[in-house]
Amino acid sequence: MDMDGHDAKPMMVMHMTFFWGKNGYILFDMYALALVAVFVASVAVERLGSARVDSDRAGARVARTVVHAGRVGLAYLVMLAVMSFNVGVFVAALAGHAFGFMVFSSRRMEGY
């Protein structure tokens, strides 16, 4: 107990600038696994962004809506992870988006 009679809890430091270190709490406690998860989520965002459904049927419209919702949800998760201000997470997200674009979308851009 501290002087006020409350249980003393360790304070969590919130960084408001970019920092480099593995002691941040990003998505879960294991830093390397968090980096892999951010990378995979970024690749998935690019994959879902390149998905095409070429039909006007109601089922295809629902499928496009579900794919769009999944893409936006994953993109928000990646954004929240980057907002941890950890440089490693930022690099993992950037690398995941770049890799996903290279694999799934770069062929569409060849004519530009």
N, C-alpha and C positions, 0 to 999 in steps of 0.2 A: 504494500500500500504506500501511496505517496502522502505528502503532508496534508492533502485535502481529504484523506480517507478513502480515495478511489484506488482501484487497482491500476497500477502503472502498466501501460501498453506501449510497445515499441512504436515510434512514429514512422509512418511511411512517407518517404520524401517524393514529392511530385516535381519533376523537372519541367521547367518552362522554356528551355532551350535544348537544342540537340546535344546529346551526350553519347559517349561510347562506353559501354559496359554491359556486363551480363547480369547485373544485380537488379534489373528492372522486372517488374511484374507486368507482362504483356497480355497474353491470352491465358497462360497458365504458368506455373512456377519454373518449368524446365526451359531454359533460354534456347538451346539448340533446337528443341522440338518446336518451340514457338516460331523460330525462323523458318523452319521447314514448312510449318502450317501456313505462314504468311506467303511463302513462295508458291505453294500449291494453290492456295486460294487466289492469288494473283493470276496464275496460269489459267485457273478455272474461269475467272472473269473474262479473260480474253477468248477462251474457248466458247463460252456462252454468247459472247458478243459476235462471234463469227458464225453462229448457228443460223441456218436458213431453212425456213419451212415455206415451200412454194405452192401454197394452196389457199383457196378462199373458203374452204369449208369451215363450219363452226368448230369442229374438233381441232383444226389447224390453228384457228384463232386462239383457242384456249391453250394450246401447246405453246404458241408464241408468247402468250401472256405469262404462263408459268415460267418459261425460260427467262423472260425479261425480269420477272420478280426475283428469281434466283440470282440472276446477274447483279441486279441492284443490291440485293441483300448481301451478297459476297463482297461487292465493291465497298459497301458501308463498313463491313467488318474489317476489310483491309485498311480503309481510311482510319478507323478507330485504333487499329494496331499501330499505324504510322503516327498517330497523335500521341503515342507514348513518348515521342521525341527521342527514341533510341535510334542511333545511326544504323546499327545492324539491321533493325526491322525495316528501316527506310530502304536500305540497299537490297534486302531480300524482296521487298515489294516491287521495287524498280526492276530488279533482275527477273522476277516472275512475270511481270507485265511485258518486258522486252522479249523474254523467251516465248511466252504465249503468243505474242504478236508475230514473232518470226515463224513459229510453227503453224499457226492457224490463219493468220490474216495477211501476211506479206505478199502472197500471190495475187490477192485482189488489188494490190497497189502497184503492180508491175507496169501498168500502162501510164502511170503518172510521171 
